Amino acid sequence: MLSCIGNLGPRWNFSFQIKPESKPELQEIANLLRQSPSLNLFVVGHTDNQGGHDYNMDLSRRRADAVVKALVAEYGIPRSRLEAAGISFLAPVASNATEEGMNDLLRWLVRS
């Protein structure tokens, strides 16, 4: 079963580097994973629909990988509990016609 539990919103520098403002969300997910050792995390990277498909697929994967790396390196979450995937602009949860919609670029899912 997969459940969407959050997103990092606009906390990207139009790249795959996580901004410092994301620390509270990363801490929250790390706390959840520590409290629930049977949960695994599926991090899904997204992009807006600006730019080419191949570029956005790569960028979305690198965004998800960056979150996984941060959870492992900075929060001590075992890598075996984390999975990263990028899906570009293929599954928007909001319209790419607005800045608010384009800011919802990364969601994480808990797999139980």
C-alpha positions as CSV (number, residue, x, y, z in Angstrom):
1,M,0.0,0.0,0.0
2,L,1.3,3.5,-0.9
3,S,0.2,6.6,0.9
4,C,1.3,10.2,-0.1
5,I,2.5,11.9,3.0
6,G,4.1,15.1,1.9
7,N,6.1,17.2,-0.5
8,L,9.0,19.6,-0.6
9,G,7.2,22.1,-2.6
10,P,9.2,25.0,-4.1
11,R,12.4,24.2,-2.2
12,W,14.6,23.7,-5.2
13,N,17.0,26.0,-6.9
14,F,15.7,25.0,-10.4
15,S,18.1,22.1,-10.0
16,F,18.4,18.9,-7.9
17,Q,19.9,20.7,-4.8
18,I,17.7,20.7,-1.8
19,K,17.3,24.2,-0.2
20,P,18.0,24.5,3.6
21,E,14.3,25.3,4.2
22,S,13.6,21.7,3.5
23,K,15.3,20.5,6.7
24,P,12.1,20.5,8.8
25,E,10.3,18.2,6.3
26,L,13.3,15.9,6.0
27,Q,13.5,15.8,9.8
28,E,9.8,14.9,10.0
29,I,10.1,12.1,7.6
30,A,13.2,10.8,9.3
31,N,11.4,10.8,12.6
32,L,8.5,8.9,11.1
33,L,10.8,6.3,9.6
34,R,12.6,5.9,12.9
35,Q,9.3,5.5,14.8
36,S,8.0,2.9,12.3
37,P,10.8,0.5,11.3
38,S,8.5,-1.5,9.0
39,L,7.8,1.5,6.8
40,N,9.8,2.1,3.6
41,L,9.9,5.4,1.7
42,F,9.3,5.8,-2.0
43,V,10.5,9.3,-3.0
44,V,9.1,10.5,-6.3
45,G,10.7,13.4,-8.1
46,H,8.6,15.6,-10.3
47,T,9.2,18.7,-12.6
48,D,7.0,21.2,-14.2
49,N,6.3,20.9,-17.9
50,Q,8.9,23.5,-19.0
51,G,11.8,22.1,-21.0
52,G,12.3,18.8,-22.8
53,H,11.1,15.4,-21.6
54,D,14.5,13.8,-21.4
55,Y,15.9,16.7,-19.4
56,N,13.0,16.7,-17.0
57,M,13.1,12.9,-16.5
58,D,16.8,13.2,-15.5
59,L,16.1,16.2,-13.3
60,S,13.2,14.6,-11.5
61,R,15.3,11.5,-10.8
62,R,18.2,13.6,-9.5
63,R,15.7,15.4,-7.2
64,A,14.5,12.1,-5.7
65,D,18.0,10.8,-5.4
66,A,19.0,14.0,-3.5
67,V,16.3,13.4,-0.9
68,V,17.3,9.8,-0.5
69,K,21.0,10.8,-0.1
70,A,20.1,13.4,2.5
71,L,18.0,11.0,4.5
72,V,20.9,8.5,4.5
73,A,23.8,10.9,5.1
74,E,22.2,13.5,7.4
75,Y,19.5,11.5,9.3
76,G,21.0,7.9,9.4
77,I,18.1,6.2,7.6
78,P,19.2,2.9,6.1
79,R,19.4,3.1,2.3
80,S,17.6,-0.3,2.0
81,R,14.4,1.4,3.3
82,L,14.5,4.1,0.6
83,E,13.7,4.1,-3.1
84,A,13.9,7.0,-5.6
85,A,12.2,7.5,-8.9
86,G,11.7,10.4,-11.3
87,I,8.6,10.8,-13.4
88,S,9.1,14.3,-14.8
89,F,5.9,16.1,-15.5
90,L,3.9,12.9,-16.2
91,A,1.8,12.9,-13.0
92,P,1.0,16.4,-11.9
93,V,-1.2,16.9,-8.8
94,A,-1.8,20.5,-9.8
95,S,-2.0,22.5,-12.9
96,N,1.3,23.6,-14.5
97,A,-0.5,26.7,-15.6
98,T,0.0,28.4,-12.2
99,E,3.2,29.0,-10.2
100,E,1.5,27.3,-7.2
101,G,0.9,24.2,-9.3
102,M,4.4,24.2,-10.7
103,N,5.8,24.4,-7.1
104,D,4.4,21.0,-6.1
105,L,7.4,19.1,-7.6
106,L,8.3,16.4,-5.2
107,R,6.2,14.1,-3.2
108,W,7.1,11.2,-1.0
109,L,5.1,8.0,-0.5
110,V,5.3,5.5,2.4
111,R,5.1,1.9,1.4
112,S,4.0,-0.4,4.1
